[in-house]
Amino acid sequence: MELKPGLSAFVTGGASGIGRALSLALAGKGVFVTVVDLSEEKGKEVAALVEKENAKFYSNLGFPSATFIRCDVANTRDTAAAFEKHVATYGGLDICINSAGIGNSIPFHEDQTDGTRSWRFTVDVNLVAVIDCTQKAIGIMQAAKKPGVIINMGSSAGLYPLYTDPIYSASKGGVVLFTRSLTPYKSKGIRINVLCPEFVETELALKAGSKLIDLMGGFVPMDTVVKGAFELITDESKAGSCLWITNRRGMEYWPTSEEEAKYSVRSSGSMKRFSS
Ligand SMILES: NC(=O)c1ccc[n+]([C@@H]2O[C@H](COP(=O)([O-])OP(=O)(O)OC[C@H]3O[C@@H](n4cnc5c(N)ncnc54)[C@H](O)[C@@H]3O)[C@@H](O)[C@H]2O)c1
């Protein structure tokens, strides 16, 4: 999909960090953006910046080129209303970026609660809401019979373990394999991909502690994350693709073709994939 004026994007977690950077980068291409987040103050600020950027492309649109919607992505009724508002404002949905995410609030080994406010909620926000928003975005894109791209924010912690936050790792591992299993939607013109950076300098990553980040070779620059996301949007061959980004090695697709060959099997002309 060529990034060009007139397209529209729905970005969860758009008020801060990676979601914010992607919202502004899309605005730089003239894309209309709905910023969906819990944080009203920061979300409105991002929407205002998107409008300012979009003003270079449009005059007298008759509708706002950016919209902020306060919404908890873990609340399915709220996300349904947010998608509805997006479609009512922009007449469709070309790009959906599911970036809202959190770390687990109580270390798993110390957690004596039933998890409602800790690990269950982390899984609800990081995995269940991503599944829910992906399904809603697919529904809108299919109904419009137009191409669409969905990017889910995974993490390197969804590819290999993050010992300090097993719940975060579990939720991101779910996002990675959920997204990779959606490759067949490509035949319907909908490409769904997952982005897996190591540490990026945001409010979320600053909680991780500098020792671990130094061990990983420092923060991945935000520009590289944006470059990766734009590659997943614009490269028509990417569907169910998982882009791993580290400061040590750069951008690589996961798994490699050698790893993929270990579990891929062919059945009567069509390739079916199984892994144990
Ligand atoms: N920063 C990193 O090192 C890193 C690395 C890999 C993946 N990620 C992933 O990237 C995504 C963005 O993270 P970030 O680093 O930009 O963090 P961030 O904290 O800067 O931004 C996350 C945004 O999500 C919003 N949010 C959180 N819970 C929400 C909810 N229930 N409903 C709506 N909005 C909610 C927050 O208000 C915030 O604006 C997350 O999914 C995160 O797991 C981050």
The ligand as a Tripos MOL2 file, in Angstrom:
@<TRIPOS>MOLECULE
LIG
   44    48     1     0     0
SMALL
NO_CHARGES

@<TRIPOS>ATOM
      1 N1          9.2130    0.5790   24.2340 N.am      1 LIG1
      2 C1          9.6890   -0.6270   24.0120 C.2       1 LIG1
      3 O1         10.8410   -0.9340   24.3510 O.2       1 LIG1
      4 C2          8.8530   -1.6440   23.2980 C.ar      1 LIG1
      5 C3          9.5140   -2.7270   22.7020 C.ar      1 LIG1
      6 C4          8.7510   -3.6800   22.0560 C.ar      1 LIG1
      7 C5          7.3780   -3.5450   21.9790 C.ar      1 LIG1
      8 N2          6.7700   -2.4790   22.5930 N.ar      1 LIG1
      9 C6          5.3180   -2.4040   22.4870 C.3       1 LIG1
     10 O2          4.9870   -1.2260   21.7770 O.3       1 LIG1
     11 C7          3.7020   -0.7740   22.1760 C.3       1 LIG1
     12 C8          3.7830    0.6940   22.5630 C.3       1 LIG1
     13 O3          4.5810    0.8040   23.7250 O.3       1 LIG1
     14 P1          5.4180    2.0880   24.0650 P.3       1 LIG1
     15 O4          6.7830    1.6430   24.3860 O.co2     1 LIG1
     16 O5          5.1870    3.1090   23.0190 O.co2     1 LIG1
     17 O6          4.7530    2.4840   25.4540 O.3       1 LIG1
     18 P2          4.0800    3.8310   25.9710 P.3       1 LIG1
     19 O7          3.7650    3.5630   27.3860 O.co2     1 LIG1
     20 O8          4.8870    5.0140   25.6140 O.co2     1 LIG1
     21 O9          2.7300    3.8890   25.1000 O.3       1 LIG1
     22 C9          1.6760    2.9990   25.3120 C.3       1 LIG1
     23 C10         0.3700    3.7570   25.1580 C.3       1 LIG1
     24 O10        -0.6970    2.8150   25.3210 O.3       1 LIG1
     25 C11        -1.7000    3.4350   26.0930 C.3       1 LIG1
     26 N3         -2.4950    2.4150   26.7640 N.ar      1 LIG1
     27 C12        -2.0930    1.5520   27.7290 C.ar      1 LIG1
     28 N4         -3.1170    0.7900   28.1160 N.ar      1 LIG1
     29 C13        -4.1920    1.1770   27.3820 C.ar      1 LIG1
     30 C14        -5.5470    0.7530   27.3490 C.ar      1 LIG1
     31 N5         -6.0240   -0.2080   28.1450 N.pl3     1 LIG1
     32 N6         -6.3700    1.3600   26.4500 N.ar      1 LIG1
     33 C15        -5.9170    2.3530   25.6380 C.ar      1 LIG1
     34 N7         -4.6490    2.7900   25.6610 N.ar      1 LIG1
     35 C16        -3.7980    2.2130   26.5230 C.ar      1 LIG1
     36 C17        -0.9480    4.2990   27.0970 C.3       1 LIG1
     37 O11        -1.7810    5.3110   27.6590 O.3       1 LIG1
     38 C18         0.1690    4.8500   26.2320 C.3       1 LIG1
     39 O12        -0.2170    6.0580   25.6130 O.3       1 LIG1
     40 C19         3.2710   -1.6700   23.3340 C.3       1 LIG1
     41 O13         2.4080   -2.6690   22.8490 O.3       1 LIG1
     42 C20         4.5770   -2.2770   23.8130 C.3       1 LIG1
     43 O14         4.3910   -3.5040   24.4380 O.3       1 LIG1
     44 C21         7.4730   -1.5230   23.2430 C.ar      1 LIG1
@<TRIPOS>BOND
     1     1     2 1
     2     2     3 2
     3     2     4 1
     4     4     5 ar
     5     4    44 ar
     6     5     6 ar
     7     6     7 ar
     8     7     8 ar
     9     8     9 1
    10     8    44 ar
    11     9    10 1
    12     9    42 1
    13    10    11 1
    14    11    12 1
    15    11    40 1
    16    12    13 1
    17    13    14 1
    18    14    15 2
    19    14    16 1
    20    14    17 1
    21    17    18 1
    22    18    19 2
    23    18    20 1
    24    18    21 1
    25    21    22 1
    26    22    23 1
    27    23    24 1
    28    23    38 1
    29    24    25 1
    30    25    26 1
    31    25    36 1
    32    26    27 ar
    33    26    35 ar
    34    27    28 ar
    35    28    29 ar
    36    29    30 ar
    37    29    35 ar
    38    30    31 1
    39    30    32 ar
    40    32    33 ar
    41    33    34 ar
    42    34    35 ar
    43    36    37 1
    44    36    38 1
    45    38    39 1
    46    40    41 1
    47    40    42 1
    48    42    43 1
@<TRIPOS>SUBSTRUCTURE
     1 LIG1         1 GROUP 0 **** ****
